[in-house]
């Protein structure tokens, strides 16, 4: 069974584990961390969280594509795609769970 967690669930779980910190402070901290990660990636930086993984951008060149319906050539602009590479600890934890 797949389980999904969204940002508000993450904030609620984190604040319930921290009795001395209010949910508002946890919410502000999580939002600030995510904003910092986004700003770093927007400026072509790299975000690394040891044991979890790293985020970087993969750059794709501009190219000529094809409209499959008409066969017409279409210019596709260059773009940057966010990429996540899991860390060793995360990979091992996931693989241990899958092996069970």
MIBATOR-714498 format. One record per residue: residue in three letters; x, z, y of N, C-alpha, C, CB in turn; residue number from 0. Coordinates in Angstrom, 3 decimals, padded with zeros to 6 digits. Glycine has a CB too. Example, Ala and Ser with C-alpha at 12.3 -4.5 7.8 and 13.67 -1.06 7.14 Angstrom:
2
ALA, 013.190, 007.800, -005.690, 012.300, 007.800, -004.500, 013.200, 007.800, -003.300, 011.308, 009.046, -004.473, 0 $
SER, 012.850, 007.080, -002.250, 013.670, 007.140, -001.060, 012.900, 007.870, 000.030, 014.084, 005.725, -000.598, 1 $
//
This chain:
100
UNK, 000.836, 000.000, -001.186, 000.000, 000.000, 000.000, 000.877, 000.000, 001.245, -000.949, 001.212, 000.001, 0 $
UNK, 000.624, -000.920, 002.141, 001.397, -001.004, 003.374, 000.860, -000.019, 004.392, 001.368, -002.430, 003.942, 1 $
UNK, 001.781, 000.601, 005.105, 001.399, 001.537, 006.142, 002.038, 001.074, 007.435, 001.821, 002.994, 005.786, 2 $
UNK, 001.231, 000.937, 008.472, 001.736, 000.511, 009.764, 001.690, 001.684, 010.724, 000.925, -000.683, 010.314, 3 $
UNK, 002.640, 001.703, 011.640, 002.651, 002.732, 012.660, 002.824, 002.028, 014.005, 003.789, 003.792, 012.405, 4 $
UNK, 001.962, 002.368, 014.938, 002.092, 001.775, 016.265, 002.733, 002.790, 017.209, 000.708, 001.314, 016.807, 5 $
UNK, 002.913, 002.394, 018.462, 003.628, 003.243, 019.407, 002.909, 004.570, 019.632, 003.803, 002.517, 020.731, 6 $
UNK, 001.601, 004.564, 019.759, 000.886, 005.820, 020.003, 000.958, 006.740, 018.782, -000.583, 005.537, 020.365, 7 $
UNK, 000.906, 006.182, 017.568, 001.078, 006.999, 016.359, 002.480, 007.608, 016.321, 000.828, 006.150, 015.087, 8 $
UNK, 003.469, 006.807, 016.684, 004.850, 007.265, 016.711, 004.994, 008.440, 017.681, 005.797, 006.112, 017.109, 9 $
UNK, 004.415, 008.303, 018.867, 004.473, 009.356, 019.881, 003.754, 010.607, 019.390, 003.854, 008.870, 021.207, 10 $
UNK, 002.584, 010.454, 018.792, 001.833, 011.602, 018.271, 002.607, 012.328, 017.172, 000.472, 011.146, 017.734, 11 $
UNK, 003.189, 011.576, 016.238, 003.960, 012.186, 015.153, 005.180, 012.920, 015.688, 004.393, 011.123, 014.142, 12 $
UNK, 005.869, 012.303, 016.633, 007.061, 012.914, 017.211, 006.711, 014.183, 017.972, 007.771, 011.929, 018.133, 13 $
UNK, 005.655, 014.148, 018.766, 005.280, 015.336, 019.544, 004.758, 016.452, 018.645, 004.221, 014.976, 020.588, 14 $
UNK, 004.124, 016.119, 017.527, 003.643, 017.170, 016.622, 004.802, 017.865, 015.909, 002.673, 016.580, 015.590, 15 $
UNK, 005.943, 017.174, 015.777, 007.129, 017.773, 015.155, 007.969, 018.572, 016.135, 007.981, 016.699, 014.531, 16 $
UNK, 007.681, 018.458, 017.433, 008.435, 019.161, 018.470, 007.483, 020.091, 019.217, 009.122, 018.153, 019.453, 17 $
UNK, 007.419, 021.340, 018.781, 006.478, 022.289, 019.365, 006.783, 022.623, 020.822, 006.471, 023.551, 018.558, 18 $
UNK, 008.050, 022.575, 021.204, 008.432, 022.988, 022.559, 008.327, 021.874, 023.587, 009.834, 023.513, 022.549, 19 $
UNK, 008.058, 020.655, 023.148, 007.988, 019.516, 024.067, 006.558, 018.986, 024.087, 008.993, 018.390, 023.650, 20 $
UNK, 006.036, 018.771, 025.287, 004.665, 018.276, 025.404, 004.586, 016.805, 025.035, 004.136, 018.491, 026.823, 21 $
UNK, 003.379, 016.375, 024.685, 003.172, 014.974, 024.309, 003.469, 014.039, 025.483, 001.731, 014.760, 023.815, 22 $
UNK, 003.199, 014.483, 026.699, 003.469, 013.674, 027.890, 004.961, 013.397, 028.038, 002.937, 014.376, 029.146, 23 $
UNK, 005.778, 014.411, 027.796, 007.235, 014.239, 027.901, 007.732, 013.309, 026.798, 007.960, 015.611, 027.817, 24 $
UNK, 007.217, 013.475, 025.589, 007.599, 012.597, 024.473, 007.186, 011.158, 024.785, 006.945, 013.075, 023.139, 25 $
UNK, 005.977, 010.979, 025.317, 005.478, 009.654, 025.685, 006.393, 009.014, 026.724, 004.033, 009.746, 026.224, 26 $
UNK, 006.756, 009.759, 027.760, 007.649, 009.232, 028.802, 009.011, 008.865, 028.219, 007.822, 010.261, 029.936, 27 $
UNK, 009.536, 009.715, 027.334, 010.847, 009.456, 026.742, 010.835, 008.204, 025.875, 011.298, 010.652, 025.917, 28 $
UNK, 009.811, 008.054, 025.049, 009.720, 006.877, 024.170, 009.588, 005.610, 025.013, 008.513, 007.006, 023.191, 29 $
UNK, 008.746, 005.658, 026.027, 008.585, 004.485, 026.897, 009.887, 004.146, 027.622, 007.467, 004.730, 027.920, 30 $
UNK, 010.606, 005.162, 028.070, 011.884, 004.939, 028.769, 012.912, 004.319, 027.829, 012.428, 006.266, 029.346, 31 $
UNK, 012.969, 004.799, 026.587, 013.909, 004.239, 025.607, 013.575, 002.780, 025.322, 013.884, 005.058, 024.296, 32 $
UNK, 012.297, 002.483, 025.104, 011.900, 001.097, 024.823, 012.171, 000.191, 026.019, 010.415, 001.032, 024.446, 33 $
UNK, 011.905, 000.688, 027.239, 012.192, -000.106, 028.445, 013.677, -000.392, 028.564, 011.698, 000.623, 029.705, 34 $
UNK, 014.512, 000.604, 028.266, 015.960, 000.413, 028.323, 016.408, -000.624, 027.295, 016.690, 001.748, 028.087, 35 $
UNK, 015.821, -000.572, 026.095, 016.171, -001.556, 025.068, 015.776, -002.964, 025.512, 015.485, -001.208, 023.732, 36 $
UNK, 014.589, -003.099, 026.084, 014.121, -004.409, 026.553, 015.025, -004.920, 027.669, 012.655, -004.325, 027.044, 37 $
UNK, 015.346, -004.065, 028.637, 016.210, -004.479, 029.743, 017.577, -004.927, 029.249, 016.368, -003.342, 030.744, 38 $
UNK, 018.120, -004.214, 028.270, 019.417, -004.581, 027.713, 019.350, -005.955, 027.050, 019.885, -003.524, 026.702, 39 $
UNK, 018.302, -006.205, 026.277, 018.166, -007.504, 025.618, 017.907, -008.622, 026.624, 017.037, -007.458, 024.593, 40 $
UNK, 017.113, -008.336, 027.649, 016.834, -009.343, 028.682, 018.136, -009.780, 029.359, 015.838, -008.784, 029.738, 41 $
UNK, 019.071, -008.844, 029.518, 020.356, -009.150, 030.139, 021.397, -009.580, 029.109, 020.863, -007.943, 030.911, 42 $
UNK, 020.934, -010.085, 027.964, 021.776, -010.629, 026.892, 022.723, -009.591, 026.305, 022.577, -011.804, 027.409, 43 $
UNK, 022.285, -008.336, 026.283, 023.082, -007.274, 025.689, 022.721, -007.057, 024.240, 022.907, -005.989, 026.459, 44 $
UNK, 023.300, -006.011, 023.689, 023.078, -005.661, 022.279, 022.731, -004.182, 022.220, 024.343, -005.984, 021.390, 45 $
UNK, 021.738, -003.825, 021.418, 021.328, -002.435, 021.252, 021.644, -002.037, 019.825, 019.805, -002.232, 021.578, 46 $
UNK, 022.430, -000.962, 019.667, 022.802, -000.508, 018.332, 022.404, 000.952, 018.172, 024.322, -000.694, 018.082, 47 $
UNK, 021.650, 001.239, 017.115, 021.269, 002.602, 016.761, 021.910, 002.871, 015.405, 019.684, 002.798, 016.724, 48 $
UNK, 022.958, 003.676, 015.386, 023.716, 003.930, 014.153, 022.794, 004.437, 013.051, 024.846, 004.950, 014.409, 49 $
UNK, 022.944, 003.863, 011.876, 022.142, 004.259, 010.731, 020.790, 003.563, 010.665, 021.937, 005.731, 010.753, 50 $
UNK, 020.333, 003.018, 011.779, 019.040, 002.323, 011.806, 019.246, 000.826, 011.840, 018.204, 002.767, 013.015, 51 $
UNK, 019.953, 000.326, 012.858, 020.200, -001.104, 012.951, 020.545, -001.520, 014.356, 019.006, -001.874, 012.472, 52 $
UNK, 020.651, -002.814, 014.560, 021.003, -003.332, 015.880, 020.082, -004.485, 016.252, 022.474, -003.788, 015.913, 53 $
UNK, 019.869, -004.619, 017.540, 019.057, -005.679, 018.105, 019.961, -006.552, 018.969, 017.859, -005.102, 018.931, 54 $
UNK, 019.823, -007.859, 018.841, 020.564, -008.783, 019.689, 019.709, -010.040, 019.852, 021.980, -009.122, 019.080, 55 $
UNK, 020.220, -010.991, 020.605, 019.505, -012.245, 020.803, 020.199, -013.358, 020.037, 019.412, -012.595, 022.299, 56 $
UNK, 019.422, -014.195, 019.400, 019.932, -015.433, 018.823, 019.486, -016.557, 019.747, 019.418, -015.652, 017.341, 57 $
UNK, 020.429, -017.352, 020.185, 020.136, -018.426, 021.139, 019.917, -019.738, 020.395, 021.284, -018.576, 022.170, 58 $
UNK, 018.850, -020.413, 020.752, 018.550, -021.724, 020.165, 018.726, -022.783, 021.234, 017.106, -021.769, 019.573, 59 $
UNK, 019.397, -023.857, 020.872, 019.650, -024.944, 021.820, 018.378, -025.733, 022.087, 020.748, -025.877, 021.293, 60 $
UNK, 018.389, -026.439, 023.211, 017.300, -027.371, 023.496, 017.406, -028.521, 022.491, 017.361, -027.899, 024.989, 61 $
UNK, 016.276, -029.098, 022.141, 016.281, -030.185, 021.165, 015.074, -031.071, 021.398, 016.285, -029.638, 019.717, 62 $
UNK, 015.057, -032.156, 020.669, 013.904, -033.060, 020.706, 013.106, -032.811, 019.432, 014.347, -034.581, 020.827, 63 $
UNK, 011.846, -032.396, 019.612, 010.956, -032.162, 018.483, 010.014, -033.344, 018.318, 010.159, -030.857, 018.672, 64 $
UNK, 009.077, -033.213, 017.398, 008.132, -034.288, 017.148, 006.752, -033.692, 016.990, 008.528, -035.107, 015.898, 65 $
UNK, 005.788, -034.273, 017.674, 004.400, -033.870, 017.525, 003.923, -034.410, 016.175, 003.505, -034.401, 018.720, 66 $
UNK, 003.569, -033.534, 015.230, 003.207, -034.013, 013.890, 001.921, -034.844, 013.868, 003.054, -032.836, 012.957, 67 $
UNK, 001.074, -034.650, 014.851, -000.189, -035.375, 014.857, -000.007, -036.817, 015.348, -001.207, -034.645, 015.733, 68 $
UNK, 000.808, -036.974, 016.416, 000.957, -038.301, 017.011, 002.294, -038.952, 016.688, 000.793, -038.211, 018.501, 69 $
UNK, 003.269, -038.153, 016.240, 004.594, -038.699, 015.983, 005.420, -038.837, 017.249, 004.477, -040.035, 015.309, 70 $
UNK, 004.876, -038.454, 018.388, 005.558, -038.586, 019.676, 006.701, -037.566, 019.783, 004.554, -038.397, 020.843, 71 $
UNK, 007.826, -037.979, 020.373, 008.950, -037.078, 020.623, 008.605, -036.140, 021.772, 010.242, -037.877, 020.939, 72 $
UNK, 008.953, -034.878, 021.596, 008.635, -033.859, 022.584, 009.883, -033.020, 022.830, 007.443, -032.969, 022.116, 73 $
UNK, 010.274, -032.836, 024.103, 011.439, -031.985, 024.363, 011.079, -030.509, 024.139, 011.962, -032.202, 025.812, 74 $
UNK, 011.931, -029.794, 023.398, 011.746, -028.369, 023.147, 012.858, -027.648, 023.910, 011.779, -028.029, 021.591, 75 $
UNK, 012.512, -026.779, 024.859, 013.541, -026.136, 025.678, 014.356, -025.112, 024.881, 012.897, -025.458, 026.882, 76 $
UNK, 015.531, -024.781, 025.404, 016.362, -023.733, 024.807, 015.632, -022.402, 024.930, 017.766, -023.664, 025.492, 77 $
UNK, 015.887, -021.520, 023.985, 015.248, -020.207, 024.047, 016.105, -019.176, 023.344, 013.847, -020.249, 023.422, 78 $
UNK, 015.836, -017.910, 023.643, 016.517, -016.787, 023.002, 015.483, -016.016, 022.183, 017.214, -015.855, 024.062, 79 $
UNK, 015.825, -015.725, 020.939, 014.923, -015.038, 020.021, 015.512, -013.663, 019.698, 014.700, -015.876, 018.716, 80 $
UNK, 014.752, -012.569, 019.892, 015.252, -011.253, 019.500, 015.448, -011.184, 017.984, 014.284, -010.146, 019.966, 81 $
UNK, 016.543, -010.552, 017.576, 016.887, -010.460, 016.161, 017.237, -009.017, 015.832, 018.066, -011.410, 015.806, 82 $
UNK, 016.741, -008.516, 014.695, 017.057, -007.162, 014.235, 017.861, -007.248, 012.961, 015.773, -006.326, 014.012, 83 $
UNK, 018.973, -006.516, 012.924, 019.780, -006.432, 011.708, 019.793, -004.967, 011.273, 021.248, -006.980, 011.941, 84 $
UNK, 019.221, -004.657, 010.122, 019.163, -003.264, 009.687, 020.548, -002.703, 009.388, 018.281, -003.137, 008.457, 85 $
UNK, 020.717, -001.405, 009.659, 021.962, -000.714, 009.352, 022.052, -000.375, 007.876, 022.087, 000.551, 010.187, 86 $
UNK, 023.233, 000.039, 007.464, 023.483, 000.328, 006.057, 022.568, 001.440, 005.533, 024.943, 000.717, 005.857, 87 $
UNK, 022.402, 002.513, 006.303, 021.573, 003.636, 005.854, 020.118, 003.206, 005.667, 021.653, 004.796, 006.860, 88 $
UNK, 019.591, 002.388, 006.581, 018.217, 001.900, 006.466, 018.068, 000.996, 005.253, 017.800, 001.150, 007.739, 89 $
UNK, 019.008, 000.077, 005.071, 018.958, -000.821, 003.908, 018.970, -000.025, 002.602, 020.146, -001.808, 003.937, 90 $
UNK, 019.856, 000.974, 002.523, 019.955, 001.764, 001.299, 018.686, 002.567, 001.053, 021.158, 002.697, 001.366, 91 $
UNK, 018.117, 003.146, 002.118, 016.892, 003.939, 001.971, 015.734, 003.067, 001.498, 016.527, 004.623, 003.302, 92 $
UNK, 015.621, 001.876, 002.042, 014.544, 000.960, 001.649, 014.759, 000.504, 000.209, 014.479, -000.266, 002.604, 93 $
UNK, 015.982, 000.175, -000.134, 016.267, -000.286, -001.499, 016.055, 000.818, -002.527, 017.697, -000.807, -001.592, 94 $
UNK, 016.363, 002.067, -002.174, 016.096, 003.183, -003.087, 014.596, 003.316, -003.343, 016.660, 004.504, -002.512, 95 $
UNK, 013.810, 003.185, -002.289, 012.341, 003.298, -002.399, 011.783, 002.159, -003.264, 011.678, 003.274, -000.982, 96 $
UNK, 012.304, 000.953, -003.070, 011.833, -000.206, -003.835, 012.214, -000.073, -005.300, 012.410, -001.509, -003.258, 97 $
UNK, 013.380, 000.504, -005.585, 013.846, 000.639, -006.967, 013.013, 001.627, -007.774, 015.292, 001.071, -006.982, 98 $
UNK, 012.316, 002.546, -007.071, 011.501, 003.536, -007.789, 010.283, 002.909, -008.304, 011.138, 004.702, -006.919, 99 $
//
